[in-house]
Amino acid sequence: MNRPRTLRRGAVASLVAGLVMWAVVLPLVAPVAHAAQVGRELGVPRVSVTPTIAPHVNLTINTSDVPAFVPNALHATSGQNLTIKLVNSGTFNHTFTLSRNGSETFPRNWTPAQLSAYFSAHVPLVNVSMPAQTSRFVNLSLNSTMAGGHFEFVSLIPYQFQAGLFGFLNVTPPVSATLTFYVNATDTYTFVASHLDGSSVTKFPVAVNVFFGTLGVLSHTFTLSAIPNYNLGSLNSSTFFTQHPPLVNIAAPTSTGSYTNGSFVLNGPGAYEFICTIQGHFANGMFGFLYAGVPVPTPVVVANLSTALVQTEVLIGGGALLGIGALLAAAAAISGRIPPAEGGAKHH
């Protein structure tokens, strides 16, 4: 075999290998590298601002001849002004009597005399009669000292409290900031990003918005534990979320590029784990953490095998092979024509 034919074969092989690298391998690697880069960006909160709160809130409590306030739990934010509409649709009279002590719960075995004596010694924030078949309105301003309090309200009509006519006004501090994250799910059972960085938060509660999308075709969920600094197990996660409802549970949309939103409030710092609850996904490694008010752990790097590096090496390798092919083709052209001229020497 002569030198020109050897060069021709080397040139063709190098050209083919280079074209395969550019045409086949690179398109497969590039999206993965892009997803990794997007993941690093998605893990950083898009928004961190101090939101405003509604200055005035209207609430309604209903009562009837059933011994219960409906609802028996009211939620408001310190700094708000409340207007509470009290509706008694029954035939019995009631009272709406609100304690000013936000850290006390009345013993359920108190007698009517004991309950009455308490409010004689501790003037209530509100004490309004609710005659049968009437409506009343109560105005209440929630100042900053009430933040974090759980203020019990009762009926002072004898034995109505003991029968269940009580409830709570829960006053939370205004949220200090709103964080917004974008998270994608992949068909390789990963979240992009798997580490959401809220380490800059210094004051709680904080509101969080998560926009959840998909990079593939499989179904996924973004399900966030309400218990900070607790590592879920793949065998007990279903039981755990039955006992401790998640802060948010978002199903990924079916089309790539669209997002489903979920919002929640974090009341304290910590690492909050999120998983995919689709059977088998968590067990295959589909989990991540939202770090709020605590540092994001530095990952242990065993080797620099990032997809960005792989993509760069593919580019360099493909270009090198194409270059080698071009050089060999040029050398073959100099040493012998490609293809040989008709009538040229034949080699046996």
PEZIVEN-V72292 format. One record per pair of residues at least 4 apart in sequence whose C-alpha atoms are under 8 Angstrom apart, sorted by the first residue. I is the first residue (numbers start at 1). J is the second residue. D is the distance in whole Angstrom. If there is no record, write none. Layout:
I,J,D / I,J,D
This chain:
1,5,7 / 1,6,7 / 1,347,8 / 2,6,7 / 3,7,6 / 3,332,8 / 3,335,8 / 4,8,6 / 4,332,5 / 4,333,8 / 4,335,6 / 4,336,5 / 4,337,8 / 5,9,6 / 5,332,8 / 6,10,6 / 7,11,6 / 7,328,6 / 7,329,7 / 7,331,7 / 7,332,5 / 8,12,6 / 8,328,7 / 8,329,6 / 8,332,6 / 8,338,7 / 9,13,6 / 10,14,6 / 10,325,7 / 10,328,7 / 11,15,6 / 11,324,7 / 11,325,4 / 11,326,7 / 11,327,8 / 11,328,5 / 11,329,5 / 12,16,6 / 12,325,7 / 12,329,8 / 13,17,6 / 13,325,7 / 14,18,6 / 14,321,5 / 14,322,6 / 14,324,6 / 14,325,5 / 15,19,6 / 15,321,7 / 15,322,5 / 15,324,8 / 15,325,5 / 15,326,7 / 16,20,6 / 17,21,6 / 17,318,8 / 17,321,7 / 17,322,8 / 18,22,6 / 18,317,8 / 18,318,5 / 18,319,7 / 18,320,8 / 18,321,5 / 18,322,5 / 19,23,6 / 19,318,7 / 19,322,7 / 20,24,5 / 20,25,7 / 21,25,5 / 21,26,6 / 21,314,7 / 21,317,8 / 21,318,5 / 22,26,5 / 22,27,8 / 22,314,8 / 22,315,7 / 22,318,6 / 23,27,7 / 24,28,7 / 25,29,6 / 25,314,8 / 26,30,6 / 26,311,7 / 26,314,7 / 26,315,8 / 27,31,7 / 28,32,7 / 29,33,6 / 29,307,7 / 29,310,8 / 29,311,6 / 30,34,6 / 30,311,6 / 31,35,6 / 32,36,6 / 32,307,7 / 33,37,6 / 33,306,8 / 33,307,5 / 33,308,5 / 33,311,7 / 34,38,6 / 34,308,8 / 35,39,6 / 35,192,7 / 36,40,6 / 36,192,7 / 36,307,7 / 36,308,8 / 37,41,7 / 38,42,6 / 38,192,8 / 38,193,8 / 39,43,6 / 39,183,8 / 39,184,8 / 39,192,5 / 39,193,4 / 39,194,8 / 40,44,7 / 40,192,8 / 40,193,6 / 42,46,8 / 42,181,6 / 42,182,5 / 42,183,6 / 42,192,7 / 42,193,6 / 42,196,8 / 43,181,7 / 43,182,7 / 43,183,8 / 43,192,8 / 43,193,5 / 43,194,7 / 43,195,6 / 43,196,5 / 43,197,6 / 44,181,7 / 44,196,6 / 44,197,6 / 44,198,8 / 45,179,6 / 45,180,5 / 45,181,5 / 45,196,8 / 45,197,7 / 45,198,7 / 46,179,7 / 46,180,5 / 46,181,6 / 47,178,7 / 47,179,5 / 47,180,5 / 48,177,6 / 48,178,5 / 48,179,5 / 48,180,7 / 49,176,8 / 49,177,5 / 49,178,6 / 49,179,8 / 50,175,7 / 50,176,6 / 50,177,4 / 50,178,7 / 51,175,7 / 51,176,7 / 51,177,6 / 51,178,7 / 53,77,8 / 53,80,8 / 53,174,7 / 54,80,7 / 55,79,7 / 55,80,5 / 55,81,6 / 56,80,6 / 56,81,5 / 56,82,6 / 56,83,8 / 57,80,7 / 57,81,6 / 57,82,5 / 57,83,6 / 58,82,6 / 58,83,5 / 58,84,6 / 58,85,8 / 59,74,8 / 59,82,7 / 59,83,6 / 59,84,5 / 59,85,6 / 60,84,5 / 60,85,5 / 60,86,6 / 60,87,7 / 61,69,6 / 61,70,5 / 61,71,6 / 61,72,8 / 61,84,7 / 61,85,6 / 61,86,5 / 61,87,6 / 62,69,6 / 62,70,5 / 62,71,7 / 62,86,6 / 62,87,5 / 62,88,6 / 62,89,7 / 63,67,8 / 63,68,6 / 63,69,5 / 63,70,6 / 63,86,8 / 63,87,6 / 63,88,5 / 63,89,6 / 63,90,7 / 64,68,8 / 64,88,6 / 64,89,5 / 64,90,4 / 64,91,7 / 64,92,8 / 65,89,8 / 65,90,5 / 65,91,6 / 65,92,6 / 67,160,6 / 67,163,6 / 67,164,5 / 67,165,5 / 68,72,7 / 68,164,6 / 68,165,4 / 68,166,7 / 69,165,6 / 69,166,6 / 69,167,7 / 71,167,8 / 72,166,7 / 72,167,4 / 72,168,6 / 73,167,6 / 73,168,5 / 73,169,6 / 73,170,7 / 74,168,6 / 74,169,5 / 74,170,6 / 75,169,6 / 75,170,5 / 75,171,6 / 75,172,8 / 76,80,7 / 76,169,8 / 76,170,6 / 76,171,5 / 76,172,6 / 77,142,7 / 77,147,7 / 77,171,5 / 77,172,5 / 77,173,6 / 77,174,6 / 78,142,5 / 78,143,6 / 78,144,5 / 78,145,8 / 78,146,6 / 78,147,5 / 78,171,6 / 78,172,6 / 78,173,5 / 78,174,6 / 79,141,7 / 79,142,5 / 79,143,5 / 79,144,6 / 79,174,8 / 80,141,6 / 80,142,6 / 80,143,8 / 81,139,7 / 81,140,6 / 81,141,4 / 81,142,6 / 82,138,8 / 82,139,6 / 82,140,5 / 82,141,6 / 82,142,8 / 83,137,7 / 83,138,6 / 83,139,5 / 83,140,6 / 84,137,6 / 84,138,5 / 84,139,6 / 84,140,8 / 85,135,7 / 85,136,6 / 85,137,5 / 85,138,6 / 86,130,7 / 86,135,5 / 86,136,5 / 86,137,6 / 86,138,8 / 87,130,8 / 87,133,8 / 87,134,6 / 87,135,4 / 87,136,7 / 88,93,8 / 88,94,8 / 88,130,6 / 88,131,7 / 88,132,6 / 88,133,5 / 88,134,6 / 88,135,6 / 89,132,6 / 89,133,5 / 89,134,7 / 90,132,6 / 90,133,6 / 91,132,5 / 91,133,7 / 92,131,7 / 92,132,5 / 93,129,8 / 93,130,6 / 93,131,5 / 93,132,5 / 93,157,8 / 94,129,6 / 94,130,5 / 94,131,6 / 94,132,8 / 94,155,6 / 94,156,7 / 94,157,6 / 95,127,7 / 95,128,6 / 95,129,4 / 95,130,5 / 95,154,7 / 95,155,5 / 95,156,6 / 95,157,7 / 96,126,7 / 96,127,6 / 96,128,5 / 96,129,6 / 96,130,7 / 96,153,6 / 96,154,6 / 96,155,5 / 96,156,8 / 97,124,7 / 97,125,8 / 97,126,5 / 97,127,4 / 97,128,6 / 97,153,5 / 97,154,5 / 97,155,6 / 97,156,7 / 98,124,6 / 98,125,5 / 98,126,5 / 98,127,6 / 98,151,7 / 98,152,6 / 98,153,4 / 98,154,7 / 99,119,8 / 99,122,8 / 99,123,8 / 99,124,5 / 99,125,6 / 99,126,7 / 99,151,6 / 99,152,6 / 99,153,6 / 100,122,8 / 100,123,8 / 100,124,6 / 100,125,5 / 100,151,7 / 101,149,8 / 101,150,8 / 101,151,6 / 102,146,7 / 102,148,8 / 102,149,4 / 102,150,5 / 102,151,4 / 102,152,7 / 103,149,6 / 103,150,6 / 103,151,7 / 104,150,8 / 104,151,7 / 104,152,8 / 105,152,7 / 106,110,8 / 106,152,8 / 108,161,8 / 108,162,6 / 109,162,7 / 110,114,6 / 110,115,6 / 110,162,8 / 111,115,6 / 111,159,8 / 111,162,8 / 112,116,6 / 112,156,7 / 112,157,8 / 112,158,5 / 112,159,6 / 113,117,6 / 114,118,6 / 115,119,7 / 115,156,7 / 116,120,6 / 116,156,7 / 117,121,6 / 118,122,6 / 119,123,6 / 119,124,6 / 126,138,8 / 128,138,8 / 130,134,7 / 130,135,7 / 130,136,7 / 142,146,6 / 142,171,8 / 143,147,7 / 144,173,8 / 146,171,6 / 147,171,5 / 147,172,5 / 147,173,5 / 148,170,7 / 148,171,5 / 148,172,5 / 148,173,6 / 149,169,8 / 149,170,6 / 149,171,5 / 149,172,7 / 150,168,6 / 150,169,6 / 150,170,5 / 150,171,6 / 151,168,5 / 151,169,5 / 151,170,6 / 152,166,7 / 152,167,6 / 152,168,4 / 152,169,6 / 153,166,6 / 153,167,5 / 153,168,6 / 153,169,7 / 154,161,6 / 154,165,6 / 154,166,4 / 154,167,7 / 155,160,6 / 155,161,6 / 155,165,6 / 155,166,7 / 156,160,7 / 156,161,7 / 157,161,8 / 159,163,6 / 160,164,6 / 160,165,5 / 161,165,5 / 161,166,6 / 173,205,7 / 174,205,7 / 175,204,6 / 175,205,5 / 175,206,5 / 175,207,6 / 176,203,6 / 176,204,6 / 176,205,6 / 176,206,5 / 176,207,8 / 177,201,8 / 177,205,8 / 177,206,5 / 177,207,6 / 178,206,6 / 178,207,5 / 178,208,6 / 178,209,7 / 179,198,8 / 179,206,8 / 179,207,6 / 179,208,5 / 179,209,6 / 180,208,6 / 180,209,5 / 180,210,6 / 180,211,8 / 181,196,7 / 181,208,8 / 181,209,6 / 181,210,5 / 181,211,6 / 182,210,6 / 182,211,5 / 182,212,6 / 182,213,8 / 183,191,7 / 183,192,6 / 183,193,6 / 183,194,8 / 183,210,7 / 183,211,6 / 183,212,5 / 183,213,6 / 184,191,6 / 184,192,5 / 184,193,7 / 184,212,6 / 184,213,5 / 184,214,5 / 184,215,6 / 185,189,7 / 185,190,6 / 185,191,5 / 185,192,6 / 185,212,8 / 185,213,6 / 185,214,5 / 185,215,6 / 185,216,7 / 185,220,7 / 185,252,8 / 186,190,6 / 186,191,6 / 186,192,7 / 186,214,6 / 186,215,5 / 186,216,5 / 186,218,8 / 187,215,7 / 187,216,5 / 187,217,7 / 187,218,6 / 189,281,6 / 189,282,8 / 189,284,6 / 189,285,6 / 189,286,5 / 190,194,7 / 190,285,7 / 190,286,5 / 190,287,7 / 191,286,6 / 191,287,7 / 191,288,7 / 193,288,8 / 194,287,7 / 194,288,4 / 194,289,6 / 195,288,6 / 195,289,5 / 195,290,6 / 195,291,7 / 195,296,8 / 196,289,6 / 196,290,5 / 196,291,6 / 197,290,6 / 197,291,5 / 197,292,7 / 197,296,6 / 198,290,7 / 198,291,5 / 198,292,4 / 198,293,6 / 198,294,8 / 199,291,6 / 199,292,5 / 199,293,4 / 199,294,5 / 199,295,5 / 199,296,7 / 200,292,8 / 200,293,6 / 200,294,8 / 201,206,8 / 201,292,6 / 201,293,5 / 202,293,6 / 203,293,8 / 204,266,7 / 204,267,6 / 204,268,6 / 204,269,8 / 205,265,7 / 205,266,5 / 205,267,4 / 205,268,6 / 206,265,6 / 206,266,5 / 206,267,7 / 207,263,7 / 207,264,6 / 207,265,4 / 207,266,6 / 208,263,6 / 208,264,6 / 208,265,6 / 208,266,7 / 209,261,7 / 209,262,6 / 209,263,5 / 209,264,7 / 210,261,6 / 210,262,5 / 210,263,6 / 211,259,6 / 211,260,5 / 211,261,4 / 211,262,7 / 212,222,7 / 212,250,7 / 212,251,8 / 212,252,6 / 212,253,8 / 212,259,5 / 212,260,5 / 212,261,6 / 213,252,5 / 213,253,6 / 213,256,7 / 213,257,7 / 213,258,6 / 213,259,4 / 213,260,7 / 214,252,6 / 214,253,7 / 214,254,8 / 214,255,7 / 214,256,5 / 214,257,7 / 214,258,8 / 214,259,8 / 215,256,6 / 215,257,7 / 216,256,7 / 217,254,7 / 217,255,8 / 217,256,8 / 219,251,8 / 219,252,7 / 219,254,7 / 219,278,7 / 220,251,6 / 220,252,5 / 220,276,6 / 220,277,7 / 220,278,6 / 221,249,7 / 221,250,5 / 221,251,4 / 221,252,6 / 221,275,7 / 221,276,5 / 221,277,6 / 221,278,7 / 222,248,8 / 222,249,6 / 222,250,5 / 222,251,6 / 222,252,7 / 222,274,6 / 222,275,6 / 222,276,6 / 222,277,8 / 223,246,6 / 223,247,8 / 223,248,6 / 223,249,4 / 223,250,6 / 223,274,5 / 223,275,5 / 223,276,6 / 223,277,7 / 224,246,5 / 224,247,6 / 224,248,6 / 224,249,7 / 224,272,7 / 224,273,6 / 224,274,4 / 224,275,7 / 225,241,8 / 225,244,8 / 225,245,8 / 225,246,5 / 225,247,6 / 225,248,8 / 225,272,6 / 225,273,6 / 225,274,6 / 226,244,7 / 226,245,7 / 226,246,5 / 226,247,5 / 226,272,7 / 227,244,8 / 227,272,7 / 228,269,7 / 228,270,5 / 228,271,5 / 228,272,5 / 228,273,7 / 229,270,6 / 229,271,5 / 229,272,6 / 229,273,8 / 230,271,8 / 230,272,7 / 230,273,7 / 231,273,7 / 232,236,7 / 232,237,6 / 232,273,7 / 233,237,6 / 234,282,6 / 234,283,5 / 236,240,6 / 237,241,6 / 238,242,6 / 238,277,8 / 239,243,6 / 240,244,6 / 240,245,8 / 241,245,5 / 241,246,6 / 247,264,6 / 247,265,8 / 248,262,6 / 248,263,7 / 248,264,7 / 249,262,7 / 250,260,7 / 250,261,7 / 250,262,6 / 251,260,7 / 252,259,7 / 252,260,6 / 253,258,7 / 253,259,6 / 253,260,6 / 268,292,8 / 268,293,8 / 269,291,8 / 269,292,5 / 269,293,5 / 269,294,6 / 270,291,6 / 270,292,6 / 270,293,6 / 270,294,6 / 271,289,6 / 271,290,6 / 271,291,5 / 271,292,6 / 271,294,7 / 272,289,5 / 272,290,5 / 272,291,6 / 272,292,8 / 273,287,7 / 273,288,6 / 273,289,4 / 273,290,6 / 274,287,6 / 274,288,5 / 274,289,6 / 274,290,7 / 275,282,6 / 275,286,6 / 275,287,4 / 275,288,6 / 276,281,6 / 276,282,6 / 276,286,6 / 276,287,7 / 277,281,7 / 277,282,7 / 278,282,7 / 280,284,6 / 281,285,7 / 281,286,6 / 282,286,5 / 282,287,6 / 291,295,7 / 291,296,6 / 304,309,8 / 305,309,7 / 305,310,7 / 306,310,6 / 307,311,6 / 308,312,6 / 309,313,6 / 310,314,6 / 311,315,6 / 312,316,6 / 313,317,6 / 314,318,6 / 315,319,6 / 316,320,6 / 317,321,6 / 318,322,6 / 319,323,6 / 320,324,6 / 321,325,6 / 322,326,6 / 323,327,6 / 324,328,6 / 325,329,6 / 326,330,6 / 327,331,6 / 328,332,6 / 329,333,6 / 330,334,6 / 331,335,6 / 332,336,6 / 332,337,7 / 332,338,7 / 333,337,5 / 333,338,6 / 336,340,7 / 337,341,7 / 340,344,7
